[in-house]
Amino acid sequence: MTKVISFANQKGGVGKSSLSIQAAFYLARKKKKKVLVVDMDAQGNTSSRVAPRVIDEDGSFEPTLYGTKSADLFKDELDNLEIMKCPHGIDLIHTPQNDPELFEMEAADLDKALNPKRHLTPVFENYDYVIIDCPPSLGRNLVAALVMTTHVACPVKLSGFAIDGVEGLLSTIIGIRETQNNELNILGIIINDMDRSVNHERSLKVLQDAIPEMMFKNKIMHRPPLDTAITDGKPIWELPYGHVAAREVETVMRELLERAK
């Protein structure tokens, strides 16, 4: 059975896109699985790093995007669903950078948010794993993602505001599970971009004391090579100086797959 794994948090900058990208690389390259990425974040960061690209002489690049956009999935009728073929053996349903059409879907009627699941359910059967990068908000795009999700992981960055938002995020996920998707499983909280500061250690203890069963045992620390890998659209293990970051990412991915059994 296809596992549809979403990375969700209503806060931006916590690592949803980074983990979505590296999870897709890990599953496609390390595990040799057939992987589809669905970019439900209107910012389009995941699409820009996963898609084929044209590289300029100065080393900068532009993604080459084609096929069905995520915003198209909200239509009542979708005659032709075209999936993009990407490097590293990953397939993609993309979002252009800062796509106004997908931003507009945040205010759509609830029935529109159910259309992506209706259009994609037959497609999902062709894959071992589907990775969904969710938007940093509690609007219709997040609902659309979670109603077609089997497993959701929640990246958290250890700042006071992020801690404050965890309860609301979990309440939203549980609400969708109770009303619209009883197959939705919460994998847990992934601590991302942690440093050794007193504030981060204190925030971590607050979460561990409050929801110990939700916490991933493994964490991803603040590692500059991981930022470089995401910027370049590469698997972290391909960087010659990214060994420590690669080990942490792969350990988290192994735990994620174990929790998703």
Secondary structure, DSSP 8 states (H G I E B T S, - for coil): --EEEEE--SSSSSSHHHHHHHHHHIIIIIS---EEEEE--TT-HHHHHHS-EEE-TTS-EEE---S-BGGGGGSS--S----EE-GGGEEEEB--TT-HHHHHGGGS-HHHHTHHHHHHHHHHTT-SEEEEE--SSSSHHHHHHHHT-SEEEEEE--SHHHHHHHHHHHHHHHHHHHHT-TT-EEEEEEE-SB-S-HHHHHHHHHHHHH-GGGB-S---B--HHHHHHHHHT--GGGSTT-HHHHHHHHHHHHHHHHHT-
